[in-house]
């Protein structure tokens, strides 16, 4: 497995030091997210500071930006990183797209499909010197003059990764994307029953294989050198799972895992009983949605959980010895990478 560092939402200029630290610890990649800060600006700082890393967004919200604007940003980052930039896109939800961004919201799956097609039309126009022409339900592009054309470059085919929960986006990843960001709230049964069958169905449409899609995820890690440390780590994960499981968007994960506590958590969230919700998450959910292992067995436990299902991992929850002991963290990263070929 490749092991990725996830940049904690911070001002972009802090990414340079974080990237140098990530490289020193032995991480393969450096990922940013779109929360309180722009997802792209940190990449420019990180790439300049630690060019040996790979870089990506996990994720950038697509719909508030035009496909042409997104194509330009990704093209520039692909150039700067010499082809080591992965454009990770997500749809967000209607409330944020309409009310926070004042942007267009249609059918998010089909809209994202068009968005990716439109971006690639822009890249072809620049790299192949062909007229820009794309016409869909949501996006129509027909103008690219030489003044706005940066011209060809060696890394013009920017890999596109998408994030999502459920059948449609899994199939879309199989059909047309280079990678898929699995939401941290997932289980192996969910991957096997929902993600991979739909991804295979999508891949079949375009003569591709599931193996053409790099699987990326972060892991709920519950580890330590003592039972007390492990139990402490469980508390934070239990709280996170209770939040996700209360949201109807993640019903596919619950159904595939044969968990029936989602409806109760949803009702509790509507009553504002947030402090009581973690108590409804059983031990089996911690074991199914995360990895519980002593520090010296953590890497092998992660590998055993996923087998060959996932090619890149990061730590969604990282605490205790993984933050306090750099040598311990380096060892876990190295053990996960063991047998990795470049």
Secondary structure as the mmCIF struct_conf table of DSSP 4:
data_model
#
loop_
_struct_conf.conf_type_id
_struct_conf.id
_struct_conf.beg_label_comp_id
_struct_conf.beg_label_asym_id
_struct_conf.beg_label_seq_id
_struct_conf.end_label_comp_id
_struct_conf.end_label_asym_id
_struct_conf.end_label_seq_id
STRN STRN1 UNK A 2 UNK A 6
BEND BEND1 UNK A 9 UNK A 9
HELX_RH_3T_P HELX_RH_3T_P1 UNK A 12 UNK A 14
HELX_RH_AL_P HELX_RH_AL_P1 UNK A 15 UNK A 25
TURN_TY1_P TURN_TY1_P1 UNK A 26 UNK A 26
BEND BEND2 UNK A 28 UNK A 28
STRN STRN2 UNK A 29 UNK A 32
BEND BEND3 UNK A 34 UNK A 37
TURN_TY1_P TURN_TY1_P2 UNK A 39 UNK A 40
HELX_RH_AL_P HELX_RH_AL_P2 UNK A 41 UNK A 49
TURN_TY1_P TURN_TY1_P3 UNK A 51 UNK A 52
BEND BEND4 UNK A 53 UNK A 53
STRN STRN3 UNK A 54 UNK A 57
BEND BEND5 UNK A 58 UNK A 58
STRN STRN4 UNK A 60 UNK A 61
TURN_TY1_P TURN_TY1_P4 UNK A 63 UNK A 64
BEND BEND6 UNK A 65 UNK A 65
HELX_RH_AL_P HELX_RH_AL_P3 UNK A 67 UNK A 80
TURN_TY1_P TURN_TY1_P5 UNK A 81 UNK A 82
BEND BEND7 UNK A 83 UNK A 83
STRN STRN5 UNK A 85 UNK A 90
HELX_RH_AL_P HELX_RH_AL_P4 UNK A 94 UNK A 95
HELX_RH_PI_P HELX_RH_PI_P1 UNK A 96 UNK A 100
BEND BEND8 UNK A 101 UNK A 101
BEND BEND9 UNK A 106 UNK A 106
HELX_RH_AL_P HELX_RH_AL_P5 UNK A 108 UNK A 128
STRN STRN6 UNK A 134 UNK A 135
BEND BEND10 UNK A 137 UNK A 138
STRN STRN7 UNK A 140 UNK A 141
HELX_RH_3T_P HELX_RH_3T_P2 UNK A 146 UNK A 148
TURN_TY1_P TURN_TY1_P6 UNK A 154 UNK A 155
BEND BEND11 UNK A 157 UNK A 157
STRN STRN8 UNK A 159 UNK A 164
BEND BEND12 UNK A 165 UNK A 166
HELX_RH_AL_P HELX_RH_AL_P6 UNK A 167 UNK A 176
BEND BEND13 UNK A 178 UNK A 178
STRN STRN9 UNK A 179 UNK A 182
BEND BEND14 UNK A 184 UNK A 185
HELX_RH_AL_P HELX_RH_AL_P7 UNK A 188 UNK A 190
HELX_RH_PI_P HELX_RH_PI_P2 UNK A 191 UNK A 195
HELX_RH_AL_P HELX_RH_AL_P8 UNK A 196 UNK A 205
TURN_TY1_P TURN_TY1_P7 UNK A 206 UNK A 207
HELX_RH_3T_P HELX_RH_3T_P3 UNK A 210 UNK A 212
BEND BEND15 UNK A 213 UNK A 213
STRN STRN10 UNK A 214 UNK A 224
BEND BEND16 UNK A 225 UNK A 226
HELX_RH_AL_P HELX_RH_AL_P9 UNK A 227 UNK A 245
TURN_TY1_P TURN_TY1_P8 UNK A 246 UNK A 246
BEND BEND17 UNK A 247 UNK A 247
HELX_RH_3T_P HELX_RH_3T_P4 UNK A 248 UNK A 250
HELX_RH_AL_P HELX_RH_AL_P10 UNK A 251 UNK A 256
TURN_TY1_P TURN_TY1_P9 UNK A 257 UNK A 258
HELX_RH_AL_P HELX_RH_AL_P11 UNK A 262 UNK A 270
TURN_TY1_P TURN_TY1_P10 UNK A 271 UNK A 272
HELX_RH_AL_P HELX_RH_AL_P12 UNK A 274 UNK A 277
HELX_RH_3T_P HELX_RH_3T_P5 UNK A 278 UNK A 280
BEND BEND18 UNK A 281 UNK A 281
HELX_RH_AL_P HELX_RH_AL_P13 UNK A 283 UNK A 289
STRN STRN11 UNK A 290 UNK A 294
HELX_RH_3T_P HELX_RH_3T_P6 UNK A 295 UNK A 297
HELX_RH_AL_P HELX_RH_AL_P14 UNK A 298 UNK A 306
TURN_TY1_P TURN_TY1_P11 UNK A 307 UNK A 308
BEND BEND19 UNK A 309 UNK A 309
BEND BEND20 UNK A 311 UNK A 311
STRN STRN12 UNK A 312 UNK A 315
BEND BEND21 UNK A 316 UNK A 317
TURN_TY1_P TURN_TY1_P12 UNK A 320 UNK A 320
HELX_RH_AL_P HELX_RH_AL_P15 UNK A 321 UNK A 324
HELX_RH_AL_P HELX_RH_AL_P16 UNK A 326 UNK A 337
TURN_TY1_P TURN_TY1_P13 UNK A 338 UNK A 339
#
